[in-house]
Amino acid sequence: MKKGIHPELKECKVKCACGYEFTTKSTLEEIQLETCPKCHSFYTGKHMTAKTGNVQKFKDKYGIK
């Protein structure tokens, strides 16, 4: 690799809106997030999933068996 053309990586503090903080390497010194793996519903298991599919909802709505 050529020297002097790549940005310098430094330790970066990542802060989430929920209060969770961790460090990583980046060209930035600080990154602010709205969601992180500690508070995002997909990772916490609190996400809403459809109980029935669209076809079943249509059949239920119009009384089709």
C-alpha positions, 0 to 999 in steps of 0.5 A, a space after each residue: 500500500 502507498 504511504 500517506 494516502 490512507 486516513 489515520 485510524 484512531 480510537 473512537 467512542 460510540 454513544 447510543 441514545 439509550 446510554 450504551 457506550 463502546 469504543 472502536 477504531 474510526 477516522 472520527 473521534 466520536 459517533 452518536 447512534 439512535 439505536 445499538 445492539 443493546 436497545 434495537 428491538 431486533 437484537 433484544 427479541 422484543 420486535 413485533 412479528 406478523 402472526 399471520 401472512 397477508 394471504 391469511 389476513 385476506 381470507 379472514 377479512 372476506 370469509 374465504 375458506 
